[in-house]
């Protein structure tokens, strides 16, 4: 009798259901999990993270010297005191986040190696149907959730932005982007050329300068830098007085926020004065004969693009000592030996680092649909940068540019938890934001006002983002100092919220 090998029968796993599904276990997702356990007890939830561990940007970026460019008193959570130096290394931030996960038993909610691919809202069932993939096994997994909380950040982690320059294939050495830094890259005694002048370049250059033969920062145009000590005297004094760390955290946090608000306001009210202060800080390191005008004087006003903080002036110390240099010019093409500039100068290099920014990722590059119809977020209008017209039961964390990201992730977490509790009290299964009668003739504008803030990654991807209106309720204002009062005061029974 003829026999055949038994065929494998695919196992169809039933979708696992949760009240809330959080996408991402970075600084926002871990914070969101904490707030759910404290503010919404009894709520079932899961955190799906595509990477093998928590941390988000702090495990994506592994380039030399990786550190925060925001102080940890405000980048840290309001509920977890920070006790180190204000500017922290990536390893210190991961340790801090790990302590939050361990101390609050959040690890049991996090599923690593889970990439969310598709999310479809079902109006019949009032749930999100989520299709995910195990990145370690390739297995497809299904979830359903009443509410979707997007904490995945705003840029594509798999690859950074590198322009296509002529002749890149001709260069004989490695071309490296900071987002995909090779662990085995040996730059000892090498000539390194860093393209870009933002916070990443300002971090890499002092970290590499001590080991490479020479490091050069090549920029098309200058960036503003702010120099300061990597210490806060008030915090150090309060520790010497053995004040409770929670008190120190709150006091120093308020001090920093007050000073940031004043500085931000001065950037618009007296931009020329602030500009000269920033340039004077650089001149104190590089000396009066250095060409500050060419290399460190931007064409825009302070804070119109992100302002990079340089702790203890470490990058400028390297320039003053001759270990690092700055070239301001444009690229004509790559050559075998380096980069030919439009001025005709050839910059020779053994390694080229493209610190040229991010690729914007709108809500994690997930395929979204409403009742099977593909969802384009650019067709929606944002409610305070957190929710979107016509998109039920979903919130997005998009932080601040001029203040620490986590300040807003905490505010959004409070809002989401309050909304979830409000829905429960009303017996509502669905909430969606919609333009009110008085908003329907409102002017619709890009997500961010480019005259206010215009980094390259935002300008390249602005067409993909939701629209904003010309009223505060329908915009991400980037104004923490107003939102810290406005968001907690949101009337959840306002007609902008439609429940069913």
Secondary structure as UniProt FT lines:
FT   STRAND          16..23
FT   HELIX           27..39
FT   TURN            41..42
FT   STRAND          45..48
FT   HELIX           57..60
FT   TURN            64..65
FT   HELIX           72..75
FT   TURN            78..79
FT   HELIX           90..103
FT   TURN            104..105
FT   HELIX           107..109
FT   STRAND          110..111
FT   TURN            112..113
FT   STRAND          114..122
FT   TURN            123..126
FT   STRAND          127..134
FT   TURN            135..137
FT   STRAND          140..150
FT   TURN            166..167
FT   HELIX           168..170
FT   STRAND          174..176
FT   HELIX           178..180
FT   TURN            183..184
FT   TURN            188..189
FT   STRAND          191..195
FT   HELIX           199..209
FT   TURN            210..211
FT   STRAND          214..219
FT   STRAND          225..228
FT   HELIX           233..240
FT   TURN            241..242
FT   HELIX           245..269
FT   HELIX           271..286
FT   TURN            288..289
FT   HELIX           292..296
FT   TURN            302..303
FT   STRAND          308..311
FT   TURN            312..313
FT   HELIX           314..320
FT   TURN            321..322
FT   STRAND          324..328
FT   STRAND          331..334
FT   STRAND          338..341
FT   TURN            342..343
FT   STRAND          346..348
FT   STRAND          351..354
FT   HELIX           362..365
FT   STRAND          367..370
FT   TURN            371..372
FT   STRAND          373..374
FT   HELIX           377..379
FT   STRAND          381..383
FT   TURN            384..386
FT   STRAND          387..389
FT   TURN            392..393
FT   STRAND          394..396
FT   HELIX           405..426
FT   STRAND          431..433
FT   HELIX           437..439
FT   TURN            440..441
FT   STRAND          444..445
FT   TURN            450..452
FT   HELIX           456..461
FT   HELIX           462..464
FT   STRAND          467..469
FT   HELIX           472..474
FT   HELIX           480..486
FT   TURN            487..489
FT   TURN            492..493
FT   TURN            495..496
FT   STRAND          497..499
//
